[in-house]
Amino acid sequence: MAFSFFKGADSLFTEGIDLIKQGNMSKARDRLVKSIEKDGGPDDLSAVLVALIDMEGNLGNPSRYRALLDALRRCGAKEFEFGLTPLDRDMMIAQCELEIEKFEIIAAAEDDHVAQLEKGKRLVDLAQRYQARMGDENLKLHEIYGNDTTQTGTRIGMLLLAAAYESMASGTVWDNPRKAAEYQQIAYGYRKQLGESGDRNLELINNYSKSCKCWFCGRTASGAGIHFFTLPSDVSPMLAKSDDGEPLKSKSEGSEIYACRACNSTINWLAEAIARKYYESAIDQMRAMEARLQAEISSLQTQIMFVKG
């Protein structure tokens, strides 16, 4: 091993393969890099294996996927092994391309509701391509570095569809809470298929489906926590009767009242303005008190100096 510098590319490549099987990735990478420096290795497979080694601990790093994808596209071998795991070049290329696109979509800005809706639509398209290209084939990188064979194209597709409809719900709820509830219902179905509880989806479905009449302005609103809010209040029995016979209520079963988003935001802004006014007044009083104390201290210091003198 001390004379590896004088070995040919093929010999270094073979050593690298054996070291990968032994789990010694650091030394394997060293041998493979040297084989690349010699003449690129057999079918450029050395570069692919180096990129695969560099994926360890980096399954969430899109730049590593790009490096692996570049090496795979230059590789002439249709099939090869990484340790004891057989790999298909075209399937690996598909996985890398899809993963890179997934990172790009997830990282996309959600500055407004239009962006959230567009993000959801892109995720639906990506999910369908995941299922079409990968199917029930498990993602080999997760198998290699996580011993996880459950991450198939079908499962990843369902995860993306759940996220897609949740994003579309977020983008729709501002204009159409009922439609947003439908999107959350679809997302809930995918979460259940994945073995998840879907509790958050059910909570949002319930909130989006609620409607009320604003206690202050009388406007109707749908979508609790979005278009109307619940406020604590002291509602007398006489005032509570104002809801009798009304299809939409302006108060809860308890003593809480409902405020539409416009009224609630106005109340909050007014409360903040009043609080700011009191805060500024308190600061002014403290500064005035500080000035008086400083003046008294200066006066006392002068008196002390006069007595000493």
N, C-alpha and C positions, 0 to 999 in steps of 0.2 A: 504493500500500500504506500510505502514511502517513495516509490518510484512512479507514482501515478502521473507525474508531470510528463513522463516519456511515453505514456500509453497512448494508443490511437483512440479516435473518437468512438469506434465500435466497442472497444474494451471499456472505456469510461461509461458509455451508455449502459452496457450490461451490468456494470457495478452499480450504477444508479438504480436500475430496475431491482436488483437484489436488495439494496438498502431500503428501498420503499417497502418491499415485502416484509423486511425486518422491522419496519416502523421507525427507522433512523432517517427522518426527513431532512435534517440539517446536512448530514454527510451526502445523502442522495442528491440534494440540490447542488452541492459543491461539485460532485462528479458530472452531473448533467450539464451544468454551466460550462465546465471545462470541455465537455464533448461538443457543445455548441461553438465554443471558441475554436475548436479544431476544424470542424467542417459542417456544423449545423446539425449533426446527428442524423440517424436513419429517418427519412421522410419528415424531417423537422419535428419528430415526436419528442425529442428532448425538450424543446421549447414548450410544448403542451404540458409535459410532466412538471416542468418547473412552475408554470402558471398554476397548475393544479395544487402543487405543494404550497404555493403562496396564497391559496384560497383558505388555508386553515386559519380559523379565527376571524375570517373576513367575509363571511357569507352575507353580511349587511353592507359591504363596500362595493358600490357600482364600478369603481375604477378597476378592481380586481377582476370583475366579470368581463370588462372591456379588454383587459390584457389576455384573459383566457380565450375570449372570442377571436381576437386577432390571431393568436397562435393556432387555434383550431381551424380557422379558414385557410391558413397556409399549410396545414398538415395534409400529407397525401394518404395516410392510413385511415381506412374506413372504420376499422375496429381496433381496439387496443385495450390493454389492462392497466389499471392503476392499483398496484398491490395485487389483491385478489379479486378486485371488482372489475368485471368486463364493462367496457364503455363503447357506445356507438357515437362516432363523431358527429353525424347529422343531428342526433337527438341532443347531444351536448350543445351544439350550436343553437338549436331551437331554445333550449333552456336558458342559455346566456342572453339571447336576444330578448326573450320574454321578461327575464328578470330585470334587465337593464331598463326596458320600457316601464316595468312596474315601478322601479325606483323613480323614474322621471315623472310619472303621473302622480305618485304619492307626494313627491316633493314640490309639486306645482302649487303656486300660490292660490289661496282661497279668499281673495280680497273682497269678493262680493258674492251675491247669491247666484249670479250668472255663472261665475267661475266654479262654484260648487256643483251646479247642475251640469256643466260641461265636463267636469272631472268625473262625475258619476257615469256619464255616457261613455267616456273614454275607458273607464274601468269595465263597463259591460262588454265593450268590444274586445278588450284585452282578455277578459275571462273566457269569452267564447273561443278566442284563438288558442288560449291555454288548453282548453278541453279538446279542441280539434287537433292540435299539433302534438300534445303530450298524452292525452287520454288517460288511461290507467297506469301509464308508465311512471314509476316513482322518480323523483328528482335525485339524481345520482350524487350530487354534491352534499345533499342532506344525509344520504346514506353513508357516504364516505366519512364525513366529519361530525355527524350526529347520530350515526347508527339508527337513522329514522327512515323507515321504508313506507311510512303512511302518507308522506307528502307527495301525492300524485298530481298529475295535471288536472284530473277531475276535482280533487279536493281543493287545490289552489284556486281553480275556477270558481267554486262555490264561495270560498272566502272573499274573492274579489267581487263576486256578484252581491254578496251581503254588504260589503263596503260601498259598492256602487250605488245601491238603492238607498242606503243611509245618507250618502252624499247628495243624492238627488232629492231626498226628503228635506235635507237642510236647505237646499237651494230653492225648494218649492214652497216651504211652509210660510214664507213671508207673503206670498200671493194667494196660496190655495192650501190651507191647512188640511182640508179633507183629502186632497190628492197626496199630500205629504204623509198622511196616515196610511194611505194605500201603499205607498212606497215602503214605509216601515213594516207593514204587514208582509210584504214580499221578502224584505230583509230578514224578518223574524223566521219565515219558513226556511230560509237557507241556514240560519243560525241553528235551528233545531235539527236539520239534517246533518250538521257538523257535530252534533252532540253538545251544543252549548245551550244555556238556559234561555237566552233571548229576552231576559228580564228588562233590559234597558229599552229594547224595541217595544215591548208591551207597555212600558211606562210612557214612552213618547206617543204611542198610538192612543192611549187613554187621554193624554194631555191635548194632543192635536184635535181630538174628537169632541172635546168639551166646548160648550158655548155659554154665553152669559149676556146680561144686559148691564152696562156700566152704571154704577150707582150715581155717578156724578153727572154724566151727559146723556145717559139713556141710550147710547148707541149699542148695537149688538156686536159681539166679537166672538170669534172662535180661535182656539189655540191657547190653552193655559200656559203661562210662562213665556209666551211669545207675543200674543196680541192682547192679553189681559192678565191681570195679577190679582192675588188675594191679599187684602190688607186687614190688619186687626182694627176693630172698631167697637164702639159701645152702642149697639142697636137696641133701642127700647122695643117692647112688644108692639106698641102702636105703629112704629116705623116698619117693623118686620111684616106687618099685615099688607104693606104696599105691594108685596110680591104675590099676594093671594090671587089665584086665577090667571097669573101671567105664565105664558109658555116658557119664557126664559127668566131665570132668577138673577137678582142683583146682589144677593147675599148667600152665604153658605148655610148649612144647617146650624152652625154655631153663630158666633157674633161677628164673623168676618164678612167684609164686603168685597165686591169685585170692582176693579178699576181698569178701564181700557188702557192700552199702552200710552195713548196721548195724554190722558188725564194723569196717569201714574207718573209719567216722565215730568210733567209740569209740577206736580206735587214735590217730586224729588229735587227738581231744580230750585223751587222756591225754598224748600227746607235747607238746601245747600247754601243758598244766598243768605238766608237768615243766620245760619250757623257761621258763615264767613264774616258777616257783619258783627256778630257777638265776639268772634275770635279777634277780629281787628280791634274792636273796642277794648277787649281785655288786654291785648298787647300794648295799646296806647296808654292804658292806665298803669300797666306795669312799668313802662318806660318813664312815665311821669313820676311814679313812686321812686324809681331808681334814681332819677335826677334829683328829687328832693332829698333822698338819703345821702347821695353823693355831696350835695350842698351842705347838709348837716355835718357830714364827716369832715369836710374841708373847714367848716366853721370851728369844729371842735379841735382840729389839728392846729388852727391858727391860735386859738385860746391857749392850748397847751404850750405852744412855742412862746407865747407872750408871758405865761406864768414862769416858764423856765428861764426866760430872759431876764 
